[in-house]
Amino acid sequence: EVDSDASSELDSTTSSVIETDEMSVHFLELGNKYTGDCTLIKVGDTEVLIDAGSRKDSAPTITSYVNQYCTDGKLEYVIATHAHQDHIAGFVGNNNQGIFDVYRIGTLIDFPREGVSTQIYNNYETKRSSIIAKGTKHYTALQWWKEEKGLTRSIEIADGITMNVLYQKSYEVDASEENDYSVCVMFSQGENHYLFTGDLEEKGEASLVEKNKL
């Protein structure tokens, strides 16, 4: 369901928005010529950020937009789908301006496996360790799916709205494409379901369909 009043007020070069009564989904442009992913999901007082591309200098653009909706300086959930620059560079940022620097992160969910050893991924690991030391809870999608450490696959983040971590086989086996390590989640509100799959490729999508009730 699209809220035409809300979407008409937004600069089309900045974002687009899908709204329901208690949930809004924001797809961000990232302040430079490069493509990348960053999605803000606002559910009541809870903010979920999925990815933060496209380059390190995208972080101020992301922060400026997110601050319109996150007023307490805390992102309750952050999901990093996979280790490519156009999905994680904004978490790192420049000069301590990355998303991991600017916000308190309640829970970080990220990819169980990766096949890269780039500088941006190494920087991501360093920043991730820093926020964990400050109190962020960190889980991989596989830990979440296996319901380790008292986790449940589906959690209610607001009345009638659930966040569901899904399973696909490359959480546990090598993939030929880095994209196929992508974390997959679905948000459900009644009969409305919002599926986020990072950059999952065709084989990964087949696994997603096979292993989950979609």
LOBA-995557 format. One record per residue: x, y, z of N, C-alpha, C, O in turn. Coordinates in steps of 0.001 Angstrom, whole numbers, always signed. Layout:
N
> X  Y  Z  X  Y  Z  X  Y  Z  X  Y  Z
...
***
This chain:
214
> +849  -1172  +0  +0  +0  +0  +887  +1224  +0  +1730  +1364  +886
> +732  +2092  -938  +1573  +3271  -1059  +840  +4471  -504  -300  +4739  -883
> +1485  +5192  +388  +944  +6432  +924  +1339  +7545  -31  +2482  +8001  -12
> +400  +7991  -872  +730  +8955  -1919  +1122  +10297  -1335  +1976  +10985  -1894
> +512  +10689  -211  +864  +11965  +398  +2311  +11952  +863  +3050  +12917  +665
> +2715  +10820  +1500  +4088  +10730  +1997  +5079  +10710  +850  +6089  +11412  +886
> +4795  +9898  -182  +5763  +9762  -1260  +5883  +11044  -2071  +6952  +11325  -2613
> +4815  +11827  -2169  +4866  +13048  -2963  +5721  +14110  -2303  +6197  +15027  -2971
> +5922  +13998  -990  +6718  +14988  -286  +8207  +14716  -384  +9010  +15557  +20
> +8597  +13555  -912  +9990  +13168  -943  +10628  +13541  -2274  +10018  +13395  -3333
> +11849  +14019  -2206  +12643  +14269  -3395  +12994  +12929  -4008  +13593  +12084  -3343
> +12633  +12721  -5262  +12832  +11416  -5886  +14302  +11067  -6019  +14639  +9898  -6208
> +15192  +12058  -5924  +16614  +11746  -5979  +17139  +11284  -4634  +18280  +10831  -4542
> +16341  +11387  -3599  +16781  +11032  -2257  +16316  +9649  -1857  +17117  +8865  -1349
> +15044  +9317  -2068  +14524  +8037  -1617  +13172  +7802  -2231  +12576  +8695  -2833
> +12689  +6566  -2066  +11295  +6248  -2326  +10787  +5514  -1110  +11582  +4955  -354
> +9478  +5499  -898  +8961  +4966  +350  +7690  +4172  +106  +6829  +4569  -679
> +7590  +3055  +786  +6366  +2267  +818  +5876  +2296  +2258  +6645  +1991  +3169
> +4620  +2654  +2486  +4139  +2769  +3845  +2909  +1909  +4078  +2050  +1780  +3205
> +2834  +1325  +5259  +1615  +737  +5766  +1297  +1476  +7058  +1978  +2445  +7397
> +281  +1039  +7779  -161  +1796  +8942  +942  +2013  +9973  +1054  +3101  +10539
> +1760  +987  +10224  +2765  +1097  +11279  +4179  +827  +10788  +5107  +731  +11592
> +4346  +709  +9515  +5651  +309  +8982  +5943  +1088  +7715  +5080  +1215  +6846
> +7155  +1610  +7607  +7560  +2274  +6366  +8907  +1735  +5928  +9771  +1438  +6753
> +9074  +1612  +4629  +10290  +1058  +4028  +10888  +2127  +3116  +10225  +2615  +2202
> +12136  +2483  +3371  +12795  +3580  +2665  +14005  +3057  +1915  +14894  +2449  +2512
> +14044  +3291  +604  +15177  +2885  -219  +15997  +4133  -543  +15497  +5055  -1189
> +17244  +4164  -98  +18044  +5374  -169  +18949  +5411  -1394  +19530  +4403  -1795
> +19051  +6611  -1980  +20165  +6922  -2862  +21329  +7321  -1973  +21119  +7739  -834
> +22571  +7198  -2478  +23699  +7168  -1558  +24733  +8260  -1757  +25865  +8142  -1289
> +24346  +9328  -2453  +25163  +10534  -2432  +26331  +10570  -3387  +27148  +11488  -3318
> +26438  +9593  -4283  +27497  +9625  -5284  +27024  +8897  -6541  +25870  +8477  -6626
> +27906  +8754  -7498  +27505  +8184  -8790  +27413  +6664  -8779  +26983  +6067  -9766
> +27812  +6025  -7674  +27878  +4570  -7634  +26570  +3974  -7114  +25883  +4569  -6284
> +26248  +2800  -7615  +25072  +2107  -7105  +25447  +1325  -5847  +26607  +973  -5630
> +24447  +1070  -5041  +24654  +317  -3812  +23334  +225  -3069  +22338  +823  -3476
> +23332  -517  -1995  +22092  -756  -1249  +22142  -133  +135  +23168  -161  +815
> +21014  +428  +532  +20789  +864  +1904  +19288  +1031  +2066  +18667  +1828  +1363
> +18708  +283  +2990  +17264  +300  +3212  +16983  +524  +4687  +17501  -191  +5545
> +16163  +1518  +4972  +15729  +1793  +6337  +14294  +1321  +6501  +13417  +1677  +5713
> +14064  +518  +7529  +12717  +62  +7850  +12349  +644  +9198  +13012  +381  +10202
> +11290  +1435  +9217  +10836  +2108  +10429  +9556  +1438  +10898  +8562  +1409  +10173
> +9582  +901  +12112  +8427  +225  +12685  +8221  +785  +14090  +8928  +397  +15020
> +7263  +1689  +14252  +7080  +2333  +15547  +8348  +3046  +15962  +8857  +3894  +15229
> +8862  +2708  +17137  +10105  +3310  +17623  +11330  +2481  +17268  +12427  +2756  +17754
> +11153  +1478  +16434  +12249  +578  +16066  +12733  +896  +14661  +11938  +1047  +13733
> +14057  +995  +14517  +14663  +1192  +13202  +15531  -14  +12849  +16330  -489  +13656
> +15350  -488  +11632  +16161  -1576  +11088  +16863  -1048  +9849  +16208  -541  +8939
> +18176  -1158  +9800  +18931  -723  +8628  +19534  -1945  +7958  +20283  -2701  +8578
> +19200  -2133  +6681  +19756  -3241  +5902  +20782  -2676  +4926  +20436  -1957  +3988
> +22038  -3008  +5160  +23162  -2592  +4322  +23421  -1084  +4408  +22577  -298  +4837
> +24626  -729  +3978  +25029  +677  +3943  +26123  +830  +2885  +27306  +956  +3201
> +25688  +815  +1601  +26624  +1082  +519  +26641  +2584  +264  +26110  +3302  +1111
> +27180  +3121  -786  +27865  +2340  -1792  +29381  +2477  -1663  +30133  +1585  -2058
> +29815  +3604  -1106  +31226  +3859  -810  +31320  +4443  +592  +30305  +4786  +1198
> +32544  +4557  +1107  +32706  +5087  +2458  +32143  +6500  +2575  +31623  +6877  +3625
> +32245  +7287  +1496  +31759  +8665  +1587  +30239  +8769  +1490  +29696  +9874  +1490
> +29545  +7629  +1406  +28082  +7636  +1456  +27549  +7810  +2883  +26384  +8160  +3071
> +28393  +7569  +3879  +27922  +7555  +5261  +27230  +8853  +5683  +26173  +8768  +6308
> +27748  +10040  +5388  +27040  +11256  +5793  +25666  +11401  +5136  +24729  +11893  +5765
> +25540  +10980  +3882  +24249  +11034  +3204  +23252  +10109  +3891  +22100  +10484  +4111
> +23694  +8905  +4226  +22833  +7949  +4922  +22420  +8507  +6273  +21244  +8468  +6635
> +23393  +9030  +7022  +23120  +9561  +8354  +22111  +10698  +8313  +21195  +10752  +9134
> +22279  +11603  +7360  +21368  +12737  +7240  +19933  +12280  +7033  +19003  +12845  +7609
> +19758  +11259  +6212  +18401  +10759  +5961  +17857  +9987  +7162  +16723  +10204  +7587
> +18668  +9094  +7698  +18213  +8262  +8820  +17841  +9110  +10025  +16916  +8763  +10759
> +18544  +10215  +10240  +18271  +11061  +11397  +16872  +11680  +11379  +16385  +12137  +12413
> +16237  +11698  +10231  +14854  +12184  +10173  +13902  +11218  +10876  +12806  +11604  +11281
> +14322  +9972  +11015  +13450  +8934  +11567  +13986  +8334  +12857  +13210  +7876  +13695
> +15277  +8332  +13022  +15906  +7800  +14229  +16322  +8981  +15095  +17311  +9652  +14802
> +15581  +9231  +16146  +15801  +10431  +16956  +16535  +10154  +18262  +16862  +11088  +18995
> +16799  +8889  +18561  +17465  +8563  +19823  +18894  +8076  +19642  +19536  +7664  +20608
> +19400  +8121  +18404  +20784  +7742  +18157  +21048  +6252  +18177  +22203  +5827  +18193
> +19983  +5444  +18176  +20164  +4000  +18236  +19410  +3318  +17107  +18231  +3589  +16881
> +20099  +2432  +16399  +19477  +1544  +15429  +19309  +191  +16115  +20290  -468  +16461
> +18064  -210  +16306  +17827  -1442  +17062  +18390  -2671  +16355  +18937  -3565  +17001
> +18255  -2716  +15030  +18778  -3854  +14263  +19507  -3334  +13030  +19019  -2444  +12335
> +20666  -3894  +12773  +21404  -3637  +11537  +21702  -4983  +10899  +22147  -5916  +11568
> +21453  -5074  +9595  +21712  -6299  +8844  +22702  -5971  +7723  +22434  -5114  +6881
> +23832  -6650  +7721  +24804  -6527  +6632  +24702  -7802  +5808  +25030  -8885  +6292
> +24245  -7676  +4563  +23893  -8882  +3815  +25106  -9661  +3312  +25120  -10890  +3382
> +26120  -8966  +2806  +27315  -9673  +2348  +28466  -8683  +2233  +28289  -7482  +2440
> +29647  -9198  +1903  +30888  -8453  +2131  +31306  -7538  +988  +32429  -7035  +1005
> +30467  -7304  +13  +30836  -6400  -1071  +30778  -4941  -627  +29959  -4557  +208
> +31669  -4143  -1206  +31791  -2722  -871  +30466  -1976  -970  +30149  -1147  -116
> +29689  -2273  -2019  +28466  -1500  -2248  +27356  -1850  -1262  +26233  -1364  -1388
> +27675  -2701  -270  +26725  -3036  +786  +27251  -2732  +2186  +26460  -2605  +3121
> +28572  -2613  +2353  +29102  -2413  +3706  +29984  -1181  +3885  +30349  -861  +5017
> +30339  -478  +2810  +31305  +623  +2933  +30804  +1738  +3851  +31592  +2350  +4573
> +29492  +2003  +3823  +28943  +3059  +4667  +29001  +2742  +6145  +28991  +3655  +6971
> +29061  +1466  +6499  +29243  +1106  +7901  +30607  +1577  +8396  +30762  +1964  +9554
> +31594  +1540  +7497  +32965  +1924  +7836  +33118  +3435  +7806  +33553  +4040  +8786
> +32757  +4049  +6673  +32840  +5491  +6531  +34264  +6028  +6557  +35235  +5271  +6583
> +34363  +7357  +6550  +35646  +8056  +6645  +35689  +8877  +7924  +34675  +9431  +8349
> +36867  +8954  +8539  +37081  +9852  +9684  +36034  +9670  +10778  +35478  +10645  +11283
> +35770  +8417  +11138  +34830  +8095  +12219  +33423  +8624  +11957  +32702  +8994  +12884
> +33042  +8652  +10669  +31689  +9069  +10292  +30841  +7907  +9810  +29718  +8116  +9352
> +31356  +6680  +9902  +30604  +5524  +9452  +29391  +5258  +10328  +29299  +5754  +11451
> +28474  +4479  +9807  +27257  +4145  +10556  +27602  +3488  +11882  +26916  +3720  +12877
> +28649  +2673  +11919  +29056  +2026  +13162  +29646  +3018  +14163  +29698  +2733  +15359
> +30090  +4178  +13681  +30616  +5211  +14573  +29513  +6124  +15099  +29529  +6531  +16261
> +28566  +6436  +14238  +27591  +7485  +14535  +26473  +6994  +15438  +25992  +7740  +16291
> +26053  +5743  +15261  +24887  +5223  +15982  +25291  +4140  +16974  +26293  +3448  +16789
> +24495  +4007  +18025  +24556  +2812  +18852  +23778  +1719  +18113  +22662  +1944  +17645
> +24369  +568  +18018  +23762  -550  +17299  +23316  -1579  +18327  +24138  -2110  +19073
> +22009  -1866  +18372  +21509  -2838  +19323  +21932  -4245  +18966  +22591  -4923  +19754
> +21553  -4685  +17778  +21868  -6041  +17314  +22344  -5975  +15865  +21709  -5347  +15017
> +23456  -6625  +15600  +23994  -6738  +14242  +23851  -8174  +13779  +24289  -9105  +14455
> +23229  -8345  +12610  +23117  -9659  +11974  +23892  -9584  +10661  +23631  -8706  +9839
> +24833  -10488  +10459  +25552  -10445  +9192  +25816  -11845  +8648  +25301  -12831  +9175
> +26601  -11923  +7615  +26802  -13108  +6786  +27699  -14116  +7500  +28716  -13737  +8083
> +27331  -15393  +7459  +28149  -16422  +8105  +29448  -16721  +7365  +30414  -17190  +7967
> +29475  -16449  +6052  +30640  -16796  +5244  +30959  -15641  +4311  +30099  -14818  +3998
> +32215  -15597  +3872  +32613  -14622  +2866  +33795  -15190  +2098  +34521  -16047  +2601
> +33980  -14710  +890  +35083  -15193  +65  +35994  -14072  -371  +36706  -14211  -1365
> +35992  -12960  +348  +36814  -11809  -18  +37768  -11470  +1119  +37529  -11815  +2276
> +38843  -10794  +771  +39774  -10293  +1783  +40188  -8875  +1416  +41369  -8532  +1466
> +39214  -8056  +1048  +39472  -6695  +617  +39745  -5795  +1818  +39457  -6151  +2961
> +40302  -4633  +1535  +40564  -3673  +2610  +39261  -3213  +3253  +39199  -3040  +4470
> +38225  -3015  +2451  +36965  -2541  +3024  +36362  -3606  +3934  +35762  -3272  +4956
> +36510  -4873  +3584  +36001  -5921  +4469  +36824  -5992  +5751  +36271  -6172  +6836
> +38152  -5849  +5630  +38988  -5840  +6830  +38614  -4675  +7749  +38583  -4822  +8971
> +38331  -3519  +7147  +37893  -2365  +7943  +36551  -2639  +8608  +36327  -2260  +9758
> +35660  -3300  +7873  +34361  -3672  +8439  +34546  -4567  +9665  +33906  -4357  +10695
> +35422  -5560  +9548  +35674  -6455  +10676  +36191  -5688  +11893  +35780  -5953  +13022
> +37092  -4741  +11654  +37652  -3953  +12750  +36566  -3133  +13436  +36474  -3110  +14664
> +35747  -2459  +12634  +34667  -1644  +13211  +33634  -2528  +13902  +33087  -2147  +14937
> +33367  -3687  +13349  +32422  -4609  +13972  +32924  -5020  +15352  +32155  -5034  +16313
> +34198  -5350  +15452  +34768  -5726  +16744  +34635  -4589  +17748  +34391  -4819  +18933
> +34797  -3361  +17265  +34708  -2198  +18150  +33307  -2029  +18726  +33158  -1776  +19922
> +32273  -2167  +17887  +30919  -1971  +18412  +30486  -3131  +19297  +29702  -2948  +20227
> +30999  -4333  +19006  +30698  -5473  +19880  +31285  -5222  +21265  +30656  -5529  +22278
> +32491  -4665  +21303  +33126  -4356  +22583  +32333  -3311  +23360  +32403  -3260  +24588
> +31579  -2479  +22646  +30777  -1442  +23293  +29377  -1915  +23663  +28597  -1157  +24239
> +29052  -3169  +23333  +27785  -3714  +23781  +26838  -4192  +22704  +25777  -4728  +23026
> +27179  -4018  +21437  +26322  -4528  +20360  +26280  -6049  +20402  +27313  -6701  +20547
> +25082  -6611  +20274  +24945  -8056  +20152  +25157  -8437  +18694  +24575  -7825  +17799
> +25989  -9445  +18453  +26313  -9827  +17081  +25985  -11294  +16856  +26367  -12161  +17642
> +25268  -11556  +15762  +24945  -12921  +15366  +25075  -13027  +13855  +24832  -12060  +13134
> +25456  -14198  +13382  +25351  -14450  +11955  +23928  -14930  +11659  +23193  -15348  +12554
> +23565  -14857  +10382  +22235  -15327  +9987  +22075  -16814  +10267  +20973  -17273  +10568
> +23165  -17571  +10171  +23085  -19005  +10441  +22823  -19269  +11930  +22022  -20140  +12271
> +23482  -18535  +12798  +23204  -18657  +14231  +21744  -18336  +14522  +21088  -19011  +15316
> +21251  -17293  +13864  +19858  -16890  +14075  +18915  -17992  +13606  +17963  -18348  +14301
> +19194  -18529  +12414  +18339  -19582  +11860  +18352  -20821  +12738  +17313  -21448  +12944
> +19521  -21181  +13256  +19637  -22359  +14109  +19139  -22105  +15532  +19123  -23008  +16369
> +18737  -20876  +15785  +18181  -20479  +17082  +19170  -20747  +18216  +18810  -21233  +19288
> +20431  -20409  +17936  +21447  -20509  +18968  +21321  -19351  +19957  +20706  -18332  +19646
> +21890  -19503  +21120  +21954  -18444  +22130  +20579  -17890  +22480  +20438  -16705  +22784
> +19557  -18760  +22435  +18221  -18326  +22811  +17470  -17545  +21753  +16414  -16978  +22037
> +17999  -17503  +20525  +17352  -16769  +19445  +16140  -17524  +18916  +16026  -18736  +19100
> +15237  -16805  +18260  +14148  -17426  +17515  +14148  -16856  +16114  +14454  -15680  +15915
> +13808  -17680  +15147  +13889  -17263  +13743  +12992  -16080  +13435  +13328  -15228  +12612
> +11861  -16033  +14097  +10896  -14963  +13865  +10703  -14192  +15165  +10381  -14776  +16199
> +10899  -12885  +15108  +10688  -12068  +16296  +9700  -10958  +15977  +9685  -10424  +14868
> +8883  -10619  +16949  +7913  -9548  +16773  +8575  -8236  +17156  +8923  -8025  +18317
> +8750  -7355  +16180  +9410  -6081  +16447  +8416  -4960  +16709  +8800  -3873  +17142
> +7149  -5219  +16449  +6060  -4317  +16816  +4791  -5150  +16799  +4800  -6285  +16324
> +3724  -4608  +17302  +2475  -5354  +17371  +2055  -5829  +15986  +1718  -5019  +15122
> +2075  -7152  +15775  +1636  -7719  +14510  +2644  -7657  +13391  +2322  -8028  +12262
> +3865  -7198  +13664  +4903  -7097  +12627  +6101  -7931  +13057  +6662  -7719  +14132
> +6491  -8885  +12207  +7595  -9779  +12546  +8762  -9621  +11589  +8588  -9290  +10417
> +9956  -9864  +12114  +11167  -9960  +11304  +11595  -11418  +11319  +11767  -12010  +12385
> +11767  -11998  +10134  +12024  -13425  +10001  +13345  -13635  +9256  +13486  -13221  +8105
> +14297  -14272  +9909  +15545  -14622  +9243  +15333  -15926  +8486  +14901  -16923  +9064
> +15636  -15915  +7195  +15421  -17074  +6338  +16724  -17839  +6134  +17804  -17354  +6471
> +16604  -19035  +5580  +17772  -19892  +5354  +18026  -20057  +3858  +17095  -20185  +3063
> +19304  -20052  +3498  +19706  -20496  +2168  +21043  -21199  +2310  +21808  -20912  +3230
> +21327  -22130  +1389  +22383  -23125  +1601  +23786  -22536  +1729  +24647  -23137  +2371
> +24029  -21373  +1130  +25380  -20821  +1179  +25708  -20168  +2518  +26792  -19606  +2681
> +24790  -20234  +3475  +25171  -19938  +4851  +26170  -20981  +5351  +26939  -20718  +6275
> +26156  -22178  +4730  +26957  -23284  +5244  +27922  -23890  +4243  +28834  -24612  +4645
> +27755  -23622  +2940  +28648  -24205  +1937  +29205  -23097  +1053  +28631  -22013  +952
> +30335  -23393  +414  +30973  -22410  -456  +30082  -22063  -1632  +29372  -22914  -2168
> +30131  -20812  -2021  +29400  -20336  -3204  +30402  -19833  -4231  +31482  -19361  -3875
> +30043  -19934  -5501  +30928  -19440  -6558  +30835  -17931  -6702  +31747  -17299  -7234
> +29731  -17346  -6227  +29522  -15900  -6290  +29409  -15345  -4869  +28652  -15866  -4050
> +30163  -14289  -4587  +30064  -13658  -3260  +28632  -13254  -2941  +28203  -13301  -1789
> +27896  -12852  -3984  +26503  -12440  -3786  +25658  -13529  -3134  +24703  -13237  -2414
> +26015  -14787  -3389  +25199  -15887  -2873  +25416  -16165  -1384  +24803  -17078  -831
> +26279  -15391  -736  +26383  -15476  +721  +25382  -14544  +1406  +25368  -14449  +2633
> +24557  -13867  +637  +23695  -12813  +1169  +22723  -13298  +2241  +22092  -14347  +2104
> +22621  -12516  +3299  +21624  -12736  +4347  +20248  -12394  +3789  +20076  -11386  +3103
> +19268  -13249  +4093  +17903  -13064  +3593  +16937  -12929  +4765  +16947  -13746  +5685
> +16112  -11900  +4724  +15128  -11680  +5787  +13789  -11297  +5162  +13728  -10780  +4047
> +12735  -11560  +5898  +11397  -11175  +5458  +10664  -10518  +6625  +10688  -11014  +7752
> +10013  -9394  +6333  +9176  -8717  +7309  +7722  -8986  +6943  +7341  -8886  +5777
> +6925  -9322  +7924  +5524  -9675  +7672  +4607  -8845  +8545  +4847  -8658  +9738
> +3553  -8352  +7920  +2497  -7618  +8613  +1168  -8087  +8018  +746  -7634  +6955
> +528  -9004  +8734  -695  -9581  +8196  -410  -10312  +6904  +446  -11196  +6859
> -1124  -9947  +5853  -940  -10595  +4552  +145  -9924  +3705  +400  -10353  +2580
> +776  -8893  +4227  +1837  -8200  +3502  +3195  -8746  +3932  +3493  -8849  +5122
> +4009  -9092  +2942  +5325  -9653  +3221  +6366  -8911  +2387  +6174  -8689  +1191
> +7470  -8531  +3030  +8519  -7749  +2385  +9812  -8554  +2455  +10349  -8783  +3539
> +10304  -8979  +1307  +11438  -9887  +1227  +12696  -9125  +802  +12685  -8393  -187
> +13780  -9310  +1565  +15051  -8655  +1282  +16122  -9731  +1152  +16315  -10530  +2068
> +16819  -9753  +15  +17739  -10859  -269  +19140  -10385  -661  +19888  -11145  -1274
> +19508  -9160  -325  +20831  -8685  -708  +21013  -8755  -2203  +20196  -8230  -2959
> +22089  -9407  -2639  +22364  -9589  -4074  +22298  -11067  -4459  +23021  -11510  -5351
> +21440  -11820  -3795  +21350  -13249  -4040  +21167  -13539  -5533  +20344  -12913  -6201
> +21944  -14494  -6043  +21876  -14863  -7456  +20879  -16008  -7665  +20213  -16444  -6725
> +20789  -16483  -8899  +19754  -17449  -9269  +19824  -18739  -8450  +18797  -19220  -7971
> +21023  -19303  -8286  +21130  -20540  -7524  +20757  -20318  -6065  +20123  -21166  -5438
> +21151  -19185  -5540  +20786  -18855  -4178  +19294  -18673  -4015  +18717  -19084  -3009
> +18674  -18062  -4998  +17218  -17885  -4957  +16503  -19227  -4977  +15497  -19411  -4291
> +17022  -20165  -5764  +16423  -21500  -5813  +16497  -22164  -4437  +15543  -22805  -3996
> +17629  -22006  -3772  +17781  -22555  -2427  +16823  -21878  -1451  +16235  -22541  -596
> +16668  -20579  -1576  +15764  -19830  -700  +14335  -20347  -832  +13638  -20532  +166
> +13911  -20576  -2057  +12560  -21085  -2295  +12406  -22496  -1754  +11373  -22849  -1185
> +13456  -23304  -1941  +13379  -24700  -1512  +13335  -24828  +20  +12647  -25702  +548
> +14053  -23973  +720  +14261  -24162  +2153  +13277  -23392  +3034  +13249  -23606  +4246
> +12473  -22502  +2454  +11584  -21661  +3264  +10169  -21678  +2716  +9945  -21962  +1539
> +9234  -21377  +3571  +7849  -21207  +3138  +7658  -19739  +2773  +7591  -18873  +3646
> +7573  -19474  +1483  +7438  -18109  +980  +6070  -17936  +336  +5751  -16853  -154
***
